[in-house]
Amino acid sequence: MQNNNSILSYINKIEKLILIIIVVIFSFLLLLSLIDIVYEIIMEVRTKPFLIIKADNLMDLFSVFLIVLIGLELLETIKAYLRDDILHVELVLLLAIIAVSRKVIVWNFDKYDTWELIGLAIMVIALSFSYFLLKLKVPKKRGIKKNNPDPAG
């Protein structure tokens, strides 16, 4: 029995190390993405007409910006898993809702057909309903908020 516990402990340590490496690499990718966004904005406002961003380029910038925000949420999910050693279903659902919402925001009606739009709508409804059910089922945590010393809240 002791041998199994030491093997599980070793596997858990390897898992934590892998997740830490993923967080470091992912953080680096997010930083590079942010630098790319800033560079693209600077290059766009420097071209004629000055300080004007064309609508097509603006949608591309919004898309990349939203991808970075999704990446930050994914990073937060991984950090929560590392901290609590459990997967937070609520965070994963919120991440999926944000990712699908990004697709809705930058949807190109000329590129995709009606059935793809219907599929996207079904995903939005399913994810929203899942989140609603989760919030309905899971009671709110009681306790003291970090910034609020009053237990009444």
C-alpha positions, -999 to 999 in steps of 0.1 A, spaced: 0 0 0 29 24 8 43 18 -27 10 28 -43 9 60 -23 45 69 -32 37 63 -69 6 84 -68 25 111 -50 52 110 -77 26 112 -104 9 141 -87 42 160 -86 49 153 -123 13 166 -131 19 198 -111 53 203 -128 37 199 -163 9 223 -154 34 249 -141 54 245 -174 21 250 -193 13 281 -173 47 296 -180 46 288 -217 10 300 -220 18 332 -201 47 338 -225 23 332 -255 -2 357 -241 25 383 -236 36 378 -272 0 381 -284 -3 414 -264 28 427 -280 15 417 -314 -18 436 -307 0 467 -297 23 465 -327 -7 460 -351 -25 490 -336 6 512 -339 12 502 -375 -25 507 -383 -27 542 -369 6 552 -385 -6 545 -421 -26 570 -440 -52 582 -431 -35 588 -397 -51 577 -365 -79 558 -384 -84 521 -382 -104 505 -410 -134 485 -401 -120 452 -414 -88 457 -395 -107 467 -364 -126 434 -365 -94 415 -368 -79 434 -339 -111 427 -318 -108 390 -327 -72 388 -315 -80 409 -285 -108 385 -275 -85 355 -281 -61 370 -256 -90 375 -231 -100 338 -236 -64 329 -230 -64 348 -198 -95 330 -187 -79 297 -196 -48 306 -176 -71 315 -146 -87 280 -150 -53 263 -149 -42 284 -119 -74 275 -100 -68 238 -108 -32 241 -95 -44 260 -64 -74 239 -54 -64 206 -72 -100 203 -85 -114 214 -119 -139 242 -116 -167 234 -139 -181 269 -136 -148 284 -149 -147 259 -178 -183 268 -187 -176 305 -186 -145 300 -207 -166 281 -233 -193 308 -232 -166 335 -238 -151 316 -266 -184 310 -284 -194 347 -277 -161 357 -294 -172 338 -325 -206 355 -324 -190 389 -321 -166 385 -351 -190 364 -372 -185 369 -409 -220 365 -425 -204 364 -460 -182 335 -451 -205 311 -433 -239 297 -442 -272 296 -422 -266 261 -408 -233 271 -392 -251 301 -376 -278 278 -363 -252 255 -349 -235 284 -332 -268 295 -317 -275 261 -304 -240 261 -287 -248 295 -271 -281 282 -258 -267 249 -245 -238 266 -227 -260 293 -213 -285 267 -201 -258 246 -186 -244 276 -167 -279 285 -155 -284 250 -142 -250 250 -125 -258 283 -108 -292 270 -98 -277 238 -83 -245 250 -67 -251 271 -36 -230 302 -31 -200 299 -9 -204 314 25 -174 332 40 -155 364 42 -145 381 10 -109 391 8 -117 428 5 -147 427 29 -139 421 66 -176 420 75 -189 384 75 -224 396 68 -211 406 35 
